[in-house]
Every structure is written in structure tokens, then in C-alpha cells.
């Protein structure tokens, strides 16, 4: 990271570097000192600024908490490093993070004037934060140097707008082929813009279609797209992470894509209206954290209870003591079989054929396991309180192997 490079540069100077950093009241010195001291605050301040600006401009908030469509914290950090090193020309370099912001704005259908206004509003907020930090650190004894730094922030913002403009023009003028249509649709969907509905219709999506977010690798994304008989919205965050957006029929769940996605490692968010992709992405991202070692496809719809929030450890321990002490005496493989069966029994309301299909066993096997569970865990599984407590307890445990005995 560029901020790390600045730290290393000063660290190599040892004690002398520290003295210089403390004494240097020039514009660059003030900038570097503030950058190093307040770098950790950027992760908190940057998202707040973007939320304020999108609200002020009437834009839908972006799912930046998951670094989509870009790592905005990194954008602010890079901007500050260019200011601190007085490298404003680097801001408008080809393929810079700021030029890519122009690409993204064009892909998302954000009018350029709106994107430029957002960049300028963010710049002014950055300037205000720099000014407050300088005052808090007592770096005001050279007013001219501080004034130059604050002016440099605004100038850097204009360089960023230039880079934004260049990236926007390159993308807006690109001919729309099949691949570009998927990229354009993906950009419109992730921004949650009304034109996403028009883009989806142009791509041949059914009227009133819902959409689900699919997180996968670049290679898997290519296979899914090539095997699909409809245009799949695509958004590349980087070389490794790709977000696909696949339509589903209204009134259905994302799990209807199971056959389409079989054999493809991916995580699938729930089906949502076209302008609410961020909600599907949010749950897909959280599902990914829960199912990090699973082969895909993994559907958020299948893990909703676990996604509802972690249960307090003290509560889980109390429930464990209440119900699972006898179960813990069994060998791990037997215990895992029974816990998995109990979980499915609770989730499927005791429907033995469905439980058997899920576990890959005969319905009689389910009956046999449930009799053991009643002996070891709780006999009154029809009691609503018992069911609720056991569901909480089994959901808190990571699902294990179900077995086929």
C-alpha cells in the first residue's frame, strides 16, 4: 500500500527521520504527518463521507461495506498519498483508481455531472477533515503552509475529476456487444438505478424478473455465463472476485437456480427486485463467510437462520448443558449424525421424506435416529419452547456430516 511506502521511507531514517517528521512544518511535512497519524481513521471516515454525499445527491447508497463496487477506503487513501507527496499528476495517470471510477460511473449509468459533483463534494469533506486534524495536532504555526495544503486538496480533487472524465468517456463510447451488455447491465444493477429495469429488458430478462447476486471466481463466472441461455449481469471488482447477477422468475427463490449452478463453486444471495441487488449481495457476502470451505453452489436462502445473527455464547452454553450433555458422550461421528438429523427435523417440521432426501438416507433411518434423539436429548419435541431452543442450539453449531447409514 502507498501509505505503507511512506511509513517505510520515514522509518528508514530511524531517529533522525522521526525528528525531521516532528519538526517539518512545510506543506509536505504537515501532510505526511497527518497521513501517518490518522491513517487508521480513514476506514471510519471514508464510508461516512460517501454515505453523506450519496444522500445529498439523491443517489442510492452503494454496498461499500463489502468493498463493492470498489474499495472506497482505498480510493481515499490513494488520494491522500498523492496530496501528501505532492504528486497530483499521478492522480490522472492512465488506469489510475480515479480513472477507473469514471469507468464505473459510466457502467452504472450515473450521469457524469452527478459523478463529478460527488467527487467535488467528497474533496471538500476531505479538506475539512484535514483542516480539523491539523488544528487538533497543533500544526497551525505556519498558516501559509497549512493554507497551501488545503488548497492542494482542492486542486487534487480537480485532477480526480479530470481522471473521472477520461475514464467515463472511454467507457461511454465503447460499442455494446454481448460482453459489454453484461457489464453494462451489471453496473446498472449494482448501482440500483432505475435504468437497470430498462437494461434488463434489453438483455431479454422476463418482465418483473427478480435478481440474485452470485459471488464467484473469474473462471467460474465465465463458465456460468457461457452455459446460461440468457444474458447474466457481470461485475468485475478485480481479477479474482466477480459478481454475477442472474434473473429468476417473480415469486420464486434463488434456489431455483440450483440445477443451473450445480458444479460451479459460488455463493448465491436471495432473489430481490432489480433495484435492490445490494441486499442480495449483502447476504451473499455474509453467507460466503459462513460457508468458506463449502463447495458451491451455496444459497443464502438455505442459511437464513444462521445469518439472522450469532447467538450469545453464554446462551448457547446454557442450552448445550440443558440438552446435549448425554449426546456429547457419543463418538464424534455418531454425534454429528444425530445433530444433523435433529437440525433438519426442526427445519423441515418433521417431514421425514424431505429430511431423508436432504440427508441422503431412507425415511426409516430418519425415524430410527429421531428415536435415539428423543432418548438422549428431549422427549417432547412437539413443545414449542423445546423446539425453539433446540433450533437455536443446532443452528449455532456448524453442520457436520450427515452420513448414509
HUVENCOR-V963275 format. One line per field, one symbol per residue. psi: psi as a letter, one per 30 degrees, with the letter a starting at -180 (. if undefined). A space follows every 50 residues. Layout:
psi: ???
This chain:
psi: keeeeeeeeeeffbeeeeeeeefjgleeeeeeeeeeegeffefeeeeeee eeeeeegglkklhffggkfljeeeeeeeeeeeeeghieefeglkglfeef eeeeeeefgkkeeeeeeeeeeeeeeeeeeeeeeeeeghhgfieeeeeeee eeeeeeeeeeeeeeeeeeeeefgkkjaeeeeeeeeeeeeffhlefeeeee effgkkkgllkkkjkaleeeeeeeeffkglkkkkjjeaffkkjkjkllkk gllfffgeeefkfjjlkkllkllegheeeeeeeeeeeeeehegkklkkke ffgeefffkkkkeeeeeeeeeefgeeefflleeeeeeeeeeeeeeeeghg jeeeeeeefhlkeeeeeeeeeeeeeedkeiffkeeeeeeeeeeeefkkka kflg.
